[in-house]
């Protein structure tokens, strides 16, 4: 399934991104196109901002809360639907909602359409990619792209309607990215990274192997 998504993004989505950026800037920036498409391959619906430098346990808790809240808001607080998507039963979701301190009434009042939530997730992915080009692109051109992020997101969604991953899949993707980023921050020194994540060296080594994290 993931391989199919990657192939589709490369053959169908990447040309859309390239064409849209060229429309706004008058030129093609292959590096920016690649940065955006690489992030999309991870599924934008699991792209949630979690601060750096946290223990792995706290980082995963923040991610889980934000992910379940995003699901609840896009499904009008329907616990049954959220449980089905997450791949768990209603009792488990109710327990998580209580443990994470999620206000389900706030989620129900949000009244956000699934399409809107997906578009906002895509906006976040694109804007995060653009941050790397703050000092590369002319401010005026960069501003033009930022103003048209919504349009680019809509065009991408017209080509591919990203599906929600299960909670297990989402957490696995998040954990891989978070650990990878921490390893980069610490020059791939496992002992220091394990200490900062507050996990044993052996645990970190095992996760690197299971999650297929490779040093560039």
N, C-alpha and C positions, 0 to 999 in steps of 0.2 A: 504493500500500500504506500509506504513512504517513498519507495523507489519510483512508483508511478507518479507521485506528486512531484518529485524532483525532476523527472523527465518532462512532465507537463509544464512546469515553471520555466525550464530551459527552452523549450520549443515554442510555447504559447505566450507565457507571461513576460519573459525577458524582452521580446520584441515590442510589446506594448509599453513597457517602462522606457525602453530606449527611444521609441517614437515620441512619447509624451515629454520626456526631458529635452529632447531635441526641439520640440515645439516651443517650450518655454525659454530655452537658452540659445537656441540656434546652432548648438553643437552637441555632439555625443560624448558622454564621459563614461567610458567602459568600466572604470574602477567603481564608479558610483552605481552603475547598473548591476555590477556583480555583488557589491555590498548588500544591496536591497534584495536581490534574488536569493543570495545565500541565507539571509535572515528569514525569507519567506519559506524556504525549504524546511525550516524548523517548526513551521506552523505559527503564524502571528498570534493565534489565540492563546498561546502559552507565554507570549512575551509580556512579562509583568515586571515593573521596576521594583527591585529589592536592593536596598543599600549594600554597599560593599563592606567587607571587614566584620561581618557578623559570624557567629558560630553557625555551623551547618544546620543545627536543630532550629535555631531562631529564624534563619533565612527560609527554611522549608515551611515553617509555621506561617510566616508572612505571605509566602507564595500561595500556600493552600487556602488561606483566608481570602486573599484577593481573587483567586481563581474561582472559588465557590461563590463568592459575591457576584462576580461577573456573570456566572451561569444563572444565578437566581434573578439578577436584574434583567437578563435577556429572556427569561422564561416566566416573567411576572410572578416570581416567588413560588413557582410550582415545584414543590419538593420532590414529587414523584418523577417529574421529567428530569430534574437535575440528578436524582439518584440513578436513573436509567443511563444518562450520559456518562456519569462518573463510573458506572460499572459496579455500584454497591447498592445495598437495600436502603429503604426509607429510614429505618432505625439508625443506621450508620450515619446517614446525612444529618439527621436530627441531632445526633450526638456531637458531630463535628461542628454544627452550627452553634450549639451551646458552648462547647469547649473553646471555640475560636472567638466567641463574643460577637457573632454576626447578628445584626438586627434585621430579622426577616421582614418585618413590617416596612422598614426603609427600602428594602430591595423590592417589595411589592409595589410601593408607591412610585418607584423610579419610572415605571411604565416605558421601558426602553425596548424598542423592536430589535429582534436578533440581528437584522441587517445593520442597524446603527451601531450595535456593540462590535460587530465584526469590522465595520468601517473604522471605528475608533482604534481598534487593535492594530489595524493596518497603518493608520496614521502614525501611531506610536513607533512602529517598526521603521517606517520611512523617515520620520523625523530623527530617530536615533542614528540612522545611517548618515543623514545630512550633517550631523554634528561634527563628523570627522572632516568635513570640508569647509568649516568656518573660516580657516585661514588660507584656504586654497582658492575658493571661488570669490569672485567680486561680490561684495555685500548686496549690491542691487540685484544681481542674478540669483544669489542665494535666497534673497527675500521673495523673488518671483516664484521660486520652486515651493517655498514654505506656504505661500498663499494658495498654491494649487495642489497641495497634498491631498485635499479632499477629492478632487477630480481624479487624481491618479489612483487613489484607493478605490473609487467607484468603478473605474475602468478595469482594475484588477479583479474586483468582485464580479464584474460582468463576465469575465473569462473563467473564473474558478470560484466556486462557493466553498470556502474552507470549512471542513467539518470539525466538530468538537472532539478532542481526544478524551479518553477516559482519564480519571484522576491519576491513576497509576502511570499512564503514558505521559501525562503532563508533568508530573513530579519527576519522572525519570529524565525528561528533556531539560527541565529546570536545573536539576541537580548536576547534570553533565556540564551545562553552561556555567553554572555558578562555581563549581570546582575548577573548571578550566580557567576561568577568569582569575580566581585566587592563585592558581599555580603560576599564571603569567605575572601577576603582581609580585610574586615572590621568586621570580626567576627560576621557576620549576624546582624549587628546593622543597622536597616532600616533608622533611622534618618541621620546617618553619610553617608550611601550609597546614599541616595536620594540627599543629599547636593553635594556630589562629582559628581554624574551623572547630577546634575543641573535640577532635576525634583522634583515635589511636593511629599511629603511623601505619600499622598493618591494615587498619580499616580503610585508610586513604588509598593504600596500594591496591587493595582488593577492588575498591570502587573504580579506580582508574582502569583496571582490567575489564571489569564488568561493563562499564559505560563506554568502553573503547575510546578513551581519551588519549590522543597522540600528541607528542611534542612536535611542533613544526620543524 
